[in-house]
Amino acid sequence: MQEVNEDDLGNVTDEFQENFFEALKQKGIENYEKAVQALLKCEKLQPQNAVVHFELGKNYKLLENYDLAIQSLQTANRLKPNQEWLLVELMLAYQLDKDYDQAILIAKNLTRVDGKYHNNLAELYLIGRKYDELLTLLDQLDAQLGINEFRLGLRQQIYSLTENTPAQIQVLKDAIKANPNNETNYLNLVFVYSAEGMEDEAFKAAVDMQKAFPNSTVVHLALYKFYLESNKTEEALESMMTVFNSEEIDTDSKFKVLNDFIYFLITKPLKDLELRVVISLYSTINTFPSAY
């Protein structure tokens, strides 16, 4: 975050300087009300000092008084136009006030200053539900810079929110091509296929994931269910035991696997081996952190 120093203040009196640095001190200890009081004294002494209005805007923002924050930052911008550090604060204030249209206008201006602000613009398009504009921006950036995981993740969010499953599947496939070392994209592809009832495609994606990550335990969160539904009990048990013995799989997921297996056994003839496994698995619950 942009901070100020004495050179930013211009020619000031001792009284002004005393109040200004008192304001900085109070902001530093999160006493924003007192910081505002000190800055208002500075404003009376120098009403045309942009830095005072800038600091007032930051403190009002921290007090969650976004109307006054925007008002102060707009004043600062009129007095000292088109300063990057000032525009960033004003953009954030508009975003917090949920005035996404104004925040987007500023973000567009900032992208002309530095390409890093394309991420801010993309985020504003997403939370402002301007999906078409966001997709256009992502296409432009992909053409200029190449595909990356951040933009692929944004595309996936858009297609999920708009329930555009074919596009969501395609972006996951693209993500796998762009970064074949990311297990999450494989697993998400399996789950999207499964949610759409595309079981053959889901199983193939899970097998591809296992080939790509032969030592992965996470892949068994998908495989065990396919084995159960295919009546491949031994393979299902092996996958489930892998899940239960994995340190990287959370407790809630392990309970879900156990519950699925129990439901399967209720609807299928029980074998002695399966009954003993269920008893054994139930006994392991006490070794998990509490999930309920």
Beta strands, then each sheet from edge to edge (+ up, - down):
end
